[in-house]
Amino acid sequence: MKIKFHHIAMFILMLSAAGCKLDNVKPPSIKLTGQLMYKGSPIGVEYNQVPFQLYQTGYKGNTPITGTFDQDGAYSVLTFSGNYKFTIQPGQGPFQWKELPSGGRDTINIALTGDQTVNIEVTPYYMVRNAQIVAANGKINANFSIEKIITDATAKNIQTVSLFVNKTQFVSPSDNAAKVDLDGGAITDLSNLSLSVNIPSFPVTQNYVYARVGIRIAGVEDMIFSPVVKVSY
Amino acid sequence: MKKIFTIAMISVLIGAESCKKDSDFLNVPPKSVVTTDVVFSDPALVLSVLGDLYNRVLDFSSLDAGWTTFADFGESFPSDNGFYNIVQNRSWGYGTWGTWDYGYVRDLNLFIENVTASTKLLAADKSRFLAEGRFLRASYYFEMVKRMGGVPLITQSLSYDNSGNVSSLQFPRAKESDIYDFVISEAEAIKGLLPSDPTEKSRATKAAALAMEARAALYAGSIAKYGASTPQVSLSGGEVGIPSGMATGYYTKALAAAKEIINGSAGSYKLYQVLPNLSDNFAAIFLDKSSVNQESIWVEDFKALAGKVHSFTTNDQPYSVSDEASDAGRLDPSLNLVQSFEKLDNTFAPIATKDGSGNPIYYADQQDPFAGRDARLAGTVMLPHYFWKTAYIDIWGGYLLSNGNIISSDDATHYAALPGTTTPIQVVGKDGPTPTGEPLRTQTGFYVRKYLDPATGSGRRGRQSDVNFIRYRYAEVLLNAAEAAAELGDFATASTYMNQVRSRAGLTTPIVLNASNYFDRVVHERRAELSFEGHVLFDMKRWRIATKVWDGNPQSLADLTSNIGSATKRNTQPWGLYPYKYYSPGSPNDGKWVFREVLPSPVTGVLTFKLGNYYSQISDAIISANPKIKRQPNQ
């Protein structure tokens, strides 16, 4: 038999037809997003350090989807539609999470049918308020106040308050080019605090830095931060 | 006639054959499988089963599990492109260091049950095998509790009845203290059944059981005592965390068990003091397999040219004296560790690189900056210009000119001409450290010496090395006793034990422990004596200072060189110390050595130990399969 052009064309057509078979699983397509909030103010945390868990009921096994919050407290998950329960494990985050009377951790029910935004309302120990971070005379100066949110028996003291400065948008204890600490015991007036640090020099000169103020709470692993601001000079 | 006879014979034979019972015909004993009752009737066969169980003992750092098990924690730098993640990571996953090998536990339980059921073994063999099985089981539970906290305590083999209901196989986690109690009580129960023989190293002995008991009781005691400082790291059912009231009881047990070894009731063990050079002597503890070595108590033994070897020497030998062209220099001890070794007057000081007014110090000899220190420094770490096998190792970063510029290159064979000359010469050490951070050469200015095998050919991939890995040794028993005694307030006894270990290292001025200095001293002494022996993580965990030592903050130079003797000193990034040859013809300092502290450029991460790292994660798959298992705290 002589191989003719239409044989080859037929063969290719058959091959590509076989490729049209349906995949048995669709990729996840529904986006769940949100942010850590306290009464309308976002809660800043350290990037990649505060994890959350998302459980889907109705499947065999009980393995959660896990993720971590961004610096500004935002999270996002790409998943399938269904009923989910959102929770944060004990000891995570600079805030209190509602405990159930039975002793477990509360969960937030989320019924996902399409893209959805669910903000996570939590009660932080402290909030940084009115943070004004500016550059002047070779220094980065921060003026801010601290509001003590939890004042009952579970209240915790401030260990340190710090101003972090970095050349990139990632600003945290482990990512900073300059920082200054203020010991919690040295704070006299929570409503009027200021911190100041020299602008660090970088190998490649830039006329801006990113900065934010963080509070380390005694006995709590994660720090709480003010929003990151870009300071030009 | 003849024919009839033959036919008759055949039919008789066939008839006889058919008389065999059907069951006999079908039940042919297999020739490729040795059945349980056959195995457990012959001591040699039992020993081969036991050998498999010994081979499966889990160690944190293990010579045959790869050099990376010795890396991490700021004590060393991994000079291998594929493993820079060790110094680039910013958090350890919660599952890191976990273990959950109930298959091993089942095999140990089956072994114990089969030996118990056996009727053909001699009573002496039987009791020793049983004790060894129980030792290995206790040893693995100790390994689990260190990593996971309380785990289900399964002490008999379980079987499934095919009923579709598995709840009879689901056990909740025992209390953390219950597991420690189990380890301690098993050690007490079997110590009399095991031989008291210091020459028996690779099988369990009375001293091994007691050393395990002392270490386990010490761990439990410190978790009880220091766990009070981290109340978040506990579970309400006691699966994680031990009540502080139990601390004294555990410390007392730890001291008693250690004393039993020290007073010789488990055989004559003593510190290894053979060679006149104290550093060589310290290194030889790990190399000497002869009966002279009465320090090692329980080891994982290796044998060259017999199939049981490891590649630690191949991976970590000095680049310039390597037996393999591209296999060397991976595990480089950090300056953090090097400077922590005391001076001979029992004080701490950084390695001096600048004088009081900030000018560089010019050293005539490369080893001068390290002189007058704890002999364990040069016994643990290969310092620049050390003689290894056939040659001096060649560690220097380049020529330092009088104007402060550095002339160097990425390889010792890439020459460059110095200013005012035209002849290109070697401008960097054959062992690095290069400005470009070439891997497989040192990138901290040091190589590891502990476990490095001086035998000919030990660095070849074909032969490899047979240096032992010591799991328990006498010096650690002394330090355990010292720590337990100090925690119980008996500082005189504690000082005596600690000074024995210190004087072996050349620190002959006795140290006097007291309530205010003992903790820092105990922490320091264990680091100096036991670095790279798989202790650092578990020690930092049980003292609950891991979150302070690896606190997620970058380590500046000022940070590095201050507070050196403090137990909670930060250790988040491994620094190096690079020697440079000073080039300034006519100057009295020409040709002398200048040292500079350098943070190797791949070190971009910061070690961060979170509260959730104190106990490794129990995976969701395990919890799904057994809902009675509680999650770890803070994860």
Contacts between the chains, C-beta under 8 A, distances in Angstrom:
chain1	res1	chain2	res2	distance
A	48	B	90	7.3
A	48	B	91	7.4
A	49	B	91	7.0
A	49	B	608	8.0
A	49	B	610	7.6
A	60	B	624	7.8
A	61	B	620	7.4
A	61	B	621	7.3
A	61	B	624	3.9
A	62	B	620	6.7
A	62	B	623	6.6
A	62	B	624	4.7
A	62	B	627	7.6
A	63	B	620	3.9
A	63	B	621	7.0
A	63	B	624	6.2
A	64	B	620	6.8
A	89	B	612	7.9
A	89	B	631	7.5
A	89	B	634	7.0
A	89	B	635	5.6
A	90	B	232	7.9
A	90	B	633	6.3
A	90	B	634	6.4
A	91	B	232	5.2
A	91	B	611	5.6
A	91	B	612	6.7
A	91	B	633	6.1
A	91	B	634	3.3
A	91	B	635	7.9
A	92	B	612	7.7
A	92	B	634	6.9
A	103	B	236	7.7
A	173	B	552	5.5
A	173	B	553	5.3
A	174	B	90	5.8
A	174	B	552	4.8
A	174	B	553	6.6
A	174	B	554	6.7
A	174	B	606	4.3
A	174	B	608	6.4
A	176	B	554	7.7
A	219	B	231	8.0
A	219	B	232	7.1
A	221	B	232	8.0
A	221	B	547	7.7
A	221	B	610	5.9
A	221	B	611	5.1
A	221	B	634	7.3
